[in-house]
Amino acid sequence: MILKKHCKLILPDSGPINSLWVANRLDLLLALNLPVIIIDAVYDELTSDLAYGKDREVKAFIDRHLGTKIFIENTFIGQVAREKRLSGEFRTNEDIGEQAIIGFMSNQIKRYVENNDPFLLLYEDCDFEKVPKPDMAHMITVAFLRRLEEVGIIDSAESIIHDMVCPRDPSVQARAFRDVPEGTEFEASGGSAFGPR
């Protein structure tokens, strides 16, 4: 008998959530029935301006599933940024997100791989490729949508990608992907693949 290890979906980058919001498909974050881990600095970045419709909708979506399907991973950098926001010392140009990614990937990610459990990293930031990554991680951008199509969860990855780069609502800012139309996926060692449970 082959035992399948349960995968987690980790979001250390706000880009994929922003893109799925543009396409009106935040639901796809839950489509694989995996626990979704969002680092605190990303959550704060995504939900910092509740006067903005995107931030309100993303916050409502995350908060609706918080503690059951979606979990916030606290980081040192994220906590420092929260303290600065509370004291009025926070400046938006401090690259908090990038610092939190580096701290998370350098230190906290070890908790998720100590038993060689696989996890799926969903990101868009091209700078993320410079961050050290453990073997049991899948690195994906738009390839996430292509894989969802392959396993029959969505009908067309292309239509969702189209909605991301050409939003139907003219007031919504389009997303830009450097790897469209191909998408990229760097597989974990051993050629592992991800799919629904």
N, C-alpha and C positions, 0 to 999 in steps of 0.2 A: 504494500500500500504506500502511495506517495502522499506525503503531507504537504499541503500548500501553506506557505507562510503568508500571514496577512500583511498587506501593504498599507502604508499611510500616505496620504496626499499632503505634501508640505508646500506652503506658499510663503517663501521668503521675499517675494517681490510683488508689488501692487499691480504690475502690468497686466497679468492674466485676468485679474478681477476687473480691472478697468475695461479690458477688451471684451470680456463676456457681458459686462453691463451695457457697453455700446451696442452689442448685438442682441440685447434683451434675453440673454441666456445664462444668467447666474446659476440657474438650476443645474447646469452641467457640472458644476463643482461637486455635486452630490450624486452624479449619475453612476459612478462606479461603486457606490455604497462603501466607501472607505472613510475612515476618520480623517477630517481635514484639519491640519495644523496651520495656523496663521501666526506669524511672529508679531509681537505687540506693536513694534514701530510701523509695520505695514498696516495693521488695523487702525492705528492712530492717524496715519497718513490718509487712509481711505475715508475716514469718517470725521475729519477735523473741521469741516465747514458745513454744518447742517443747514445753512441757508442755500446751499448748492444741492440741486436735485439728485445728482449722482451720489453724493456722500450720504444723503438721507436714505436713499434706496438701498445702497450697499450696507449701511449700518442696520437697517431693518432686516435685511436678508440674513446677515451674519448673526445678529442678536436673536433672531427667531430660532436659529439652530444651535446657539451657543450652549455648550455643556452636554449636548446629545450627539450631534454630528460634527460640529465645528468647535475647535478648542484654540485658545490663545496661548502661545508660548511666550513667556516673559523673558526678556533679554536685559542685560545690564544697560546697554545703550538706550533701549526703549524706556527703561525706568528713569534714567537720567533725563531723557527728553521730556517725560511726563512731569518730572519735578520742575524742570525749567519752564514748562508751559504754565504750571500752577503759580510759579513765582513771577511770571511775566518776563523771564530772561530768554525765552526760546526765540531763535531766529530761523526762518525757513530755509536759509541757504547753508545749513550746517551739514548736509549730506547724512542726516541721521539714518535714513533707510539703508544706504550703502554700508555705513558703519555697523548697523545691526545685522545685516546679512553676513558680513565678514566675521563678526563675533559669534553669531549663531553657527555658521559653517565651520569655524575653527574650533569651537568648544562644545556647544550644546547638541549638535547633531550626533555626537558620540552616543548619547543615550538611546537614539533610535537605531543604531547599528551594532550595539554591543552584542546582540544575539544573532547577527547577520540577517536581521529582518530587512526585507526590501522596502524601499519607499520611493515615491514618485515626487520629484521636484518639478514644480510648474513655475516657469519664469520666462521673462521676455528681455530683461536687461542684458545687453550684449556684454557688459562689464562682468556679469556673473560668471562667464566662462573662465575668468582669471582666478576665481575663488577655488581653493582646494575642495575636492568632492570625494567622498568615500565610494568604494566599489559598488555597494549595494544600492546605488541610486540611479534612477532613470532621469535624464535631463531632457526636457521637452519644451518646445514652444508650440507652434501651430500643429505640430505632429500629434499633440494630445487630441485634437479634434479629428484628425485622420484616423487615429486608432479607435476613437469612439465610433466612427463610421464602420471601420473594419469589423468590430465586434457587434454591430447592429444596434447600437444605442441611439445613434442619430442617422437620419437618411442621407444627409449630405454635409460633409465638412466644408466644402466649397461655398455653400450658401451662407453658412455662419461666418466664415472668413470674409465673404463679400460684405455681410452686414457690419463687420468690424471696421473694414476699410472704407466702406461707402454707407454710412448709417442712413436709415430711412428718415430719421428726424434731422432736419438741417441745422438744428441748434446744438446737436451732439457732435463733439469733435471726433473725427475719424482717427483710427489707430494706424500706426505705421509699423510694418514688420520687415526686417532686412532679409528674412529667409522665405517670404512668400514668393512663388507659389509652392516651393518644395516642402518647407518645414524641415526641422532637424530633430533627430533623436539620437542621443548618445547612450547606447545601451549599457546596462551594468555588466560587470564581469560575468562571464558564463553565458552571455547572450540571453539573459532573462527578458521577459516581456510582461506587460501589465494588462489586466482585463478585469471584468466584473467578478465579484465573489459569487 
